[in-house]
Amino acid sequence: MTNLVIFYYLKKYFFIFINFAPQFKIMNEKRTEVASLGEFGLIRQLTNQIELRQPSTIKGIGDDAAIISLADNKCMVVSTDMLTEGIHFDLMYVPLKHLGYKSVVVNVSDIYAMNAIPTQITVSIAISNRFSVEALEELYAGINAACKEYNVDLVGGDTTSSLKGLVISITAIGEVQKEKITYRNTAKIGDLICCTGDLGAAYLGLQILEREKQLYLSDPNTKPDLENQQYLIGRQLKPEARKDFIEMFEKNKLIPTSMIDISDGLASELHHICSQSGVGAIVEESGVPIHPDAELMAIKFNLDPITCALNGGEDYELLFTIDPSDTEKIKYLPDVYIMGEIVAASEGIQLHTKGGNIHKILAQGWVHF
Amino acid sequence: MTNLVIFYYLKKYFFIFINFAPQFKIMNEKRTEVASLGEFGLIRQLTNQIELRQPSTIKGIGDDAAIISLADNKCMVVSTDMLTEGIHFDLMYVPLKHLGYKSVVVNVSDIYAMNAIPTQITVSIAISNRFSVEALEELYAGINAACKEYNVDLVGGDTTSSLKGLVISITAIGEVQKEKITYRNTAKIGDLICCTGDLGAAYLGLQILEREKQLYLSDPNTKPDLENQQYLIGRQLKPEARKDFIEMFEKNKLIPTSMIDISDGLASELHHICSQSGVGAIVEESGVPIHPDAELMAIKFNLDPITCALNGGEDYELLFTIDPSDTEKIKYLPDVYIMGEIVAASEGIQLHTKGGNIHKILAQGWVHF
């Protein structure tokens, strides 16, 4: 250790000693609230200093996953997600097994969104002492079930304690041929906007569970009213990632011009694709797939079904764009919907309603902060 | 979606509805405390059901990092660590910049322990609303400084909120030629036990900071007594991973027969190597490197210096074994110490004290739970 380093330490110590107090108090002199930037603004603020030094790093922050080049034109894909109790899940109604399953799904979904195949995951958890070994076994039973379903290996992790609540952090690794990678920033004017499955159901499932929770809390003897809500609650508690579409793209030799998974809602994801690709979009309301159960439940909750589809989130469907010449390749695929077209950036991001009106689509997404 | 799946959902719903209450309460009928298993027992319990399906997975859970095979005899190395406020760090005296730096060091150290070179990291954080943007910028300044020092790229992550405190989860990725990987389970009888740097100083640095914190809390006008403690506090607040040794091994064409990084203390790491390799070990107390400052401070705290070295932890030095025929290759390296020998498992893990006594070394390590 050189003198220089010791001097550095020394300075740092003085810094600490003068302010022998929590760092976040020191910062109060100039304090910008995280909420004022929002999640994406905060990420930009924190990562704008980042330099990339490794020649193997093809894509860093800014897409569903990072891309690292390997030999033979292959690439490795890496994505990570953190779920915290009270923010992302409520153990009042989320069974731990489902939570484990969903935690893996959320991550492999990001790998699929790059048109890649997930291969391995690591799982780190922090737990408070209210969790028993049996409770954690439930959580891992769900994680293992998802590993089996998506054919990924759980290869590592960390297990530690927290002062409060459960935190789950999963990193997923996948692989893809370089020429097949689907980024967010490569949509082009004239491309068709497509999406898999249907949207808004997971959000409505959450509304049902929240309603039942409130009823239960006000009267624990109340009988939950969940009949005929299997589809909506299933979409919330046990979502699936669209592995089948990555396989179908491969089989039909289709490479989308851009792709993203729908975790924060159609509106937010569309904004990511458009702003990163430097384009605009027109979405036809009639082209946005909404399940009949979601439509009915939205009305029951006094919500607009299209708003649930645009801003609901947690659908884990794929939003992608294709060159119009590839239309034939998806036309006969089940469960895929063409909902609009990529246009010039100057046109913005618009919704053409069934009634013939034009609305601007705002990027609402989920607000954690 | 098939009927079968809907039936599965239905069953699951009944399970939830009957028990519309937090899952951990349900589990109370049979409740095993996590503390009764300890961290390593818990990991075994949770991971014993894991099946590996991917042919590329060479090593899953059980070493410093997982190993995934790539083309050209290369391997990818993956490791992950989670740090939680109040458990791993105390923001009362840990500056956020140092915390960011250390979080990266902890992870790249695991990559080096496989004799690999770290290349990329992902960083996920969960924060409560007491953290300002400026505070997070400090944290990321430390993360970026470590990325520069260790030549790794920050390629991804997640930023979310927590109900309480700060959680940092980092995953590090590295690469290594297959034949150079150093596992924990490959030490053999007759090998020499070596370690880099010195041990116990980080633990004593922590004791000093804890003492000063208590004094500060009882009287905020007290002036901290930290003069001449730069070395010990520096080892705690700004540890470095032994990148230099991986480079020296390469230069001297030395491949240790086994290796692990010292995060939980020499005793715990030695137990990992011995139990996984099916061997025992004899350590000479006189061979365990302890910095003079650590020796003095241990005595001041009424602690045995060798106990601090054995059980202190957070040194982030490398513990490795070499074939005796390689002795010449490390003999003239700076900052490396031969402290003992691998023996038959039947001999256990022993410490030969300076006074000529023989003690059993117990695997104390850090107890989170």
Interface residues (C-beta under 8 A of the other chain):
Chain A: M1 V5 I6 Y9 L10 K12 Y13 F15 I16 F17 F20 A21 P22 Q23 F24 M27 N28 K30 R31 T32 E33 V34 A35 S36 L37 E39 L42 I43 Q45 L46 T47 Q49 I50 E51 L52 R53 Q54 S56 T57 K59 G60 I61 A65 A66 I68 L70 A71 D72 K74 M76 V78 S79 T80 D81 M82 L83 T84 E85 G86 I87 H88 L91 M92 Y93 V94 P95 L96 H98 T119 Q120 T122 S124 I125 A126 I127 N129 R130 F131 S132 V133 E134 A135 L136 E137 E138 Y140 A141 N144 C147 K148 N151 V152 D153 L154 V155 G156 G157 D158 T159 T160 S161 S162 L163 K164 G165 V167 S169 T171 I173 E212 K213 Y216 P224 L226 Q230 Y231 I233 G234 L237 K238 H368 F369
Chain B: M1 V5 I6 Y9 L10 K12 Y13 F15 I16 F17 F20 A21 P22 Q23 F24 M27 N28 K30 R31 T32 E33 V34 A35 S36 L37 E39 L42 I43 Q45 L46 T47 Q49 I50 E51 L52 R53 Q54 S56 T57 K59 G60 I61 A65 A66 I68 L70 A71 D72 K74 M76 V78 S79 T80 D81 M82 L83 T84 E85 G86 I87 H88 L91 M92 Y93 V94 P95 L96 H98 T119 Q120 T122 S124 I125 A126 I127 N129 R130 F131 S132 V133 E134 A135 L136 E137 E138 Y140 A141 N144 C147 K148 N151 V152 D153 L154 V155 G156 G157 D158 T159 T160 S161 S162 L163 K164 G165 V167 S169 T171 I173 E212 K213 Y216 K223 P224 L226 Q230 Y231 I233 G234 L237 K238 H368 F369
